[in-house]
Amino acid sequence: MSSSKSLEENSAKKTSEQEKSPEEPRVGVFVCHCGSNIAGTVDVGKVTETAEKLPGVVVAKENKYTCSDLGQDEIIKAIKENEVNRVVVAACSPRMHEPTFRSCIKEAGLNPYLLQMVNLREQCSWVHSQQKEEATKKAIDLVRMGVAKASRLVPLEAREVPVEQTSLVIGGGVAGIQASLDMAQMGFKVYLVESEPSIGGRMAQLDKTFPTGDCAICILAPKMVEVARHPNITLMSYSEVEEVKGFIGNYDIRVRRKSRFVIEDKCVGCGACADVCPVKVDNKFDLGYGKRKAIYVPFPQAVPLKYTIDKDNCIHFKNGKCKACIKVCANDAIDHEKEDEIVDLKVGTIIVATGYDTYLPKKRGVYKYWEYPNVITGLELERLINASGPTGGHLTRPSDGEIPRRIAFIQCVGSRNKKLGNNYCSRVCCMYAIKNAQIVKEHEPETEIAVYYNDIRAFGKGFEELYHRVREEYSVEFIRGRPAKLSENPETNSITIRAEETLLNKITEREFDLVVLSTGLLPSEGSKRIGKTLALSLSPDGFFMEAHPKLRPVDTAMDGIYLAGCAQGPKDIPDSVAQAKAAAASAACVMSGKKVKIEPVTAAIEEDLCVACGLCVEMCPYNAPELYEGEKGTKARVIEALCHGCGTCVAACPQKAIMANQFTDDQITSEIVSALEGVGNGGGKADERAKKPAAEEEV
Amino acid sequence: MVERSEAEQDQPSYNPRIVAFCCNWCSYAGADLAGTTRVQYPPNVRIVRVMCSGRVDPAFVLKAFTLGADGVIIAGCHPSDCHYINGNEKTATRGDFLSEFLEEAGIESQRFRVEWIAGSEGQKFAEVIRGMVSDLEMLGPVAQEVA
């Protein structure tokens, strides 16, 4: 018998002394085929047979789909028939189905925390699909590790905590607006925090929406107004979420309400101040094409309709001399001394709807965006064809204000191309280009329009129909091929596009008056900031990662925090609204209960071993452990409600006086021991080495 | 560099065994993503899931080497991305201490790694494993007198 075995027995003996498991473990092992996902690579029969012989295992079964009704019934039946008191499910990642199987064993009368998942799919069969024999060996090891840990699991009780029936929505674009309205309608109190002076987000910048041609602001503005008027919604525009603490049902939020230097309650939005303000600067809302004053609302339909002073450009802040706005304001609303306010909120759930930014082409890149004035982005075009935009909706080209007669659209700028931006498809560019081509044609039917594309992705309801209409009825030309070179005629500022037309297999050069780059979508700067504050995970594309791509598309890995709109990935308006409604419903599920269950994966201190060194207090980022005077003198204790269960204090405790529930020293050690059992047989020298455990072990 | 004994050279192939401690939120998720995107890597690694890399007691690492591990990885979230604010900073500190200690004990530095792998870095997880397996294959087994 290998000596690691005896070590395992030793550590098992230690456990029973340390933790006094209530009964002898009787482990049931359930190995899943997952159709062919696991069984296609791993010899599930062999794994099950081996599992059956492991110490403590009383029953081992295989099932085609363990998560199915039948599979779960089999677990319940086996638990009852064999008096199983610890369950190992060897299937997919615990991040996928742990909750499913916890409920399942609970139904069979077991404590739900007596379950150990073994990850045979994501971390074995799917990653070793060409090495069936080795994968099977690894699977056997993984199951052995799982059984060892399961044998040492102890029952835990989930804590119940009260739920604050209030939600925080971060981001006031169409997704944040919709989520706020839905929750408010259900009777929950909502704080909507938006960093810009007005809500409305990107949708407010758009002209018309595809494929129906509705005017974006016309359908959005009523919702914006409803937000401002709804008694259950507190709108905090021009504000930033600075700090988030706590957990599901009980989040403590700190919001900075940036000073507008205008008292919101007094400002009636008359605009007299802006009329007299002598400073004109580029309007960010118009992407630099229009001007605004230093005291401004970003656009006429802004909500709240309250003016804001742009401190960087206001003369009063430079030399204190200009008082034009102060003199003209009938309500004494201007206060250049006004400071930021800090507001603390308590909420039960959070919806993150921080939207997107658009890709900007690289400096000195192939599209010459920074060099040629007549190369613009799709969003800039939206402003230039918008009736409330800087040109009043009359499309003119930036270099000379002339009406462009020949316009090219270039698709996939910053999308589907790792070299020039991102790998993913931004999902909206094909349709917004087609829609904008139609709008231009409606204004100026004689315009010659060409769209340089790779693939036209017209996948949504009514999209394909619009595409055909624009191609056939509006005679917009679609050219398959990625432009290789743009060059400018220095006299006319017109641009020649050199491209390979791949359907004709020839290289062409054509001159245009205006080139519109259909730029893709990027995670917003706001998302990056808020992602750090909330410790949210990102997908490889940089957008927030959902808890499960199919089954939990609006949840995050953090309980009580949900995603809506483009913060989770590029999407169009209907999809953003749908996701916002889903996020609102998910948040409402939590808030409609008075209490919520919290994972009992926390730290606990064994007082007799504690010497009150205070190292745990120092280690903890949440101030969960504290020193106190008790019957046994100064000791440390863990305030459970503050403990997040990371286990950093456990690793640091020199006395081994702290235990991490579900991740005890003994449980982890048992996994290490099992992982290395029989290593010698594989060609290593473990058996011999294990015979003389080094002094290091005591370190 | 370790000289291989004749007996070792006779063995058919050296199959290094790696124990990887992965934090639940980033690196374990990264390993899952390698799976869902079917990125292939050698089957030499056995993952022990912990909630935070800060949970990994240096004694676990030593235990693994004592029991015959050829390599050990502690993988956590990238600096400043820790799910528990700063658990990974503690991992980094402990990692530095462990590396020094292990080298003094005669265990080559390539055998122990602290890696930051995000939930979006399935590819990186696979690369780390591939890299370590190839390093270990070059090194061969841990010298017996060390263990």
Boltz contact constraints between the chains, C-beta under 6 A:
constraints:
  - contact:
      token1: [A, 4]
      token2: [B, 67]
      max_distance: 6.0
  - contact:
      token1: [A, 93]
      token2: [B, 32]
      max_distance: 6.0
  - contact:
      token1: [A, 122]
      token2: [B, 32]
      max_distance: 6.0
  - contact:
      token1: [A, 122]
      token2: [B, 35]
      max_distance: 6.0
  - contact:
      token1: [A, 123]
      token2: [B, 31]
      max_distance: 6.0
  - contact:
      token1: [A, 123]
      token2: [B, 35]
      max_distance: 6.0
  - contact:
      token1: [A, 123]
      token2: [B, 47]
      max_distance: 6.0
  - contact:
      token1: [A, 126]
      token2: [B, 35]
      max_distance: 6.0
  - contact:
      token1: [A, 126]
      token2: [B, 38]
      max_distance: 6.0
  - contact:
      token1: [A, 127]
      token2: [B, 34]
      max_distance: 6.0
  - contact:
      token1: [A, 127]
      token2: [B, 35]
      max_distance: 6.0
  - contact:
      token1: [A, 127]
      token2: [B, 40]
      max_distance: 6.0
  - contact:
      token1: [A, 127]
      token2: [B, 41]
      max_distance: 6.0
  - contact:
      token1: [A, 128]
      token2: [B, 43]
      max_distance: 6.0
  - contact:
      token1: [A, 131]
      token2: [B, 43]
      max_distance: 6.0
  - contact:
      token1: [A, 134]
      token2: [B, 43]
      max_distance: 6.0
  - contact:
      token1: [A, 135]
      token2: [B, 43]
      max_distance: 6.0
  - contact:
      token1: [A, 138]
      token2: [B, 43]
      max_distance: 6.0
  - contact:
      token1: [A, 141]
      token2: [B, 46]
      max_distance: 6.0
  - contact:
      token1: [A, 535]
      token2: [B, 83]
      max_distance: 6.0
  - contact:
      token1: [A, 537]
      token2: [B, 119]
      max_distance: 6.0
  - contact:
      token1: [A, 538]
      token2: [B, 120]
      max_distance: 6.0
  - contact:
      token1: [A, 539]
      token2: [B, 120]
      max_distance: 6.0
  - contact:
      token1: [A, 540]
      token2: [B, 120]
      max_distance: 6.0
  - contact:
      token1: [A, 621]
      token2: [B, 85]
      max_distance: 6.0
  - contact:
      token1: [A, 621]
      token2: [B, 86]
      max_distance: 6.0
  - contact:
      token1: [A, 644]
      token2: [B, 84]
      max_distance: 6.0
  - contact:
      token1: [A, 645]
      token2: [B, 51]
      max_distance: 6.0
  - contact:
      token1: [A, 646]
      token2: [B, 51]
      max_distance: 6.0
  - contact:
      token1: [A, 646]
      token2: [B, 52]
      max_distance: 6.0
  - contact:
      token1: [A, 646]
      token2: [B, 54]
      max_distance: 6.0
  - contact:
      token1: [A, 646]
      token2: [B, 84]
      max_distance: 6.0
  - contact:
      token1: [A, 646]
      token2: [B, 87]
      max_distance: 6.0
  - contact:
      token1: [A, 647]
      token2: [B, 51]
      max_distance: 6.0
  - contact:
      token1: [A, 647]
      token2: [B, 52]
      max_distance: 6.0
  - contact:
      token1: [A, 647]
      token2: [B, 55]
      max_distance: 6.0
  - contact:
      token1: [A, 648]
      token2: [B, 54]
      max_distance: 6.0
  - contact:
      token1: [A, 648]
      token2: [B, 87]
      max_distance: 6.0
  - contact:
      token1: [A, 648]
      token2: [B, 90]
      max_distance: 6.0
  - contact:
      token1: [A, 651]
      token2: [B, 55]
      max_distance: 6.0
  - contact:
      token1: [A, 651]
      token2: [B, 57]
      max_distance: 6.0
  - contact:
      token1: [A, 663]
      token2: [B, 50]
      max_distance: 6.0
  - contact:
      token1: [A, 663]
      token2: [B, 55]
      max_distance: 6.0
  - contact:
      token1: [A, 671]
      token2: [B, 48]
      max_distance: 6.0
  - contact:
      token1: [A, 672]
      token2: [B, 63]
      max_distance: 6.0
  - contact:
      token1: [A, 672]
      token2: [B, 64]
      max_distance: 6.0
  - contact:
      token1: [A, 675]
      token2: [B, 19]
      max_distance: 6.0
  - contact:
      token1: [A, 675]
      token2: [B, 46]
      max_distance: 6.0
  - contact:
      token1: [A, 676]
      token2: [B, 67]
      max_distance: 6.0
  - contact:
      token1: [A, 676]
      token2: [B, 68]
      max_distance: 6.0
  - contact:
      token1: [A, 676]
      token2: [B, 69]
      max_distance: 6.0
  - contact:
      token1: [A, 679]
      token2: [B, 17]
      max_distance: 6.0
  - contact:
      token1: [A, 679]
      token2: [B, 68]
      max_distance: 6.0
  - contact:
      token1: [A, 682]
      token2: [B, 15]
      max_distance: 6.0
  - contact:
      token1: [A, 683]
      token2: [B, 11]
      max_distance: 6.0
  - contact:
      token1: [A, 683]
      token2: [B, 13]
      max_distance: 6.0
  - contact:
      token1: [A, 683]
      token2: [B, 14]
      max_distance: 6.0
  - contact:
      token1: [A, 683]
      token2: [B, 15]
      max_distance: 6.0
  - contact:
      token1: [A, 684]
      token2: [B, 68]
      max_distance: 6.0
  - contact:
      token1: [A, 684]
      token2: [B, 141]
      max_distance: 6.0
  - contact:
      token1: [A, 685]
      token2: [B, 141]
      max_distance: 6.0
  - contact:
      token1: [A, 686]
      token2: [B, 68]
      max_distance: 6.0
  - contact:
      token1: [A, 689]
      token2: [B, 68]
      max_distance: 6.0
  - contact:
      token1: [A, 689]
      token2: [B, 147]
      max_distance: 6.0
  - contact:
      token1: [A, 690]
      token2: [B, 67]
      max_distance: 6.0
  - contact:
      token1: [A, 690]
      token2: [B, 68]
      max_distance: 6.0
  - contact:
      token1: [A, 693]
      token2: [B, 66]
      max_distance: 6.0
  - contact:
      token1: [A, 694]
      token2: [B, 66]
      max_distance: 6.0
  - contact:
      token1: [A, 696]
      token2: [B, 62]
      max_distance: 6.0
  - contact:
      token1: [A, 697]
      token2: [B, 66]
      max_distance: 6.0
  - contact:
      token1: [A, 699]
      token2: [B, 62]
      max_distance: 6.0
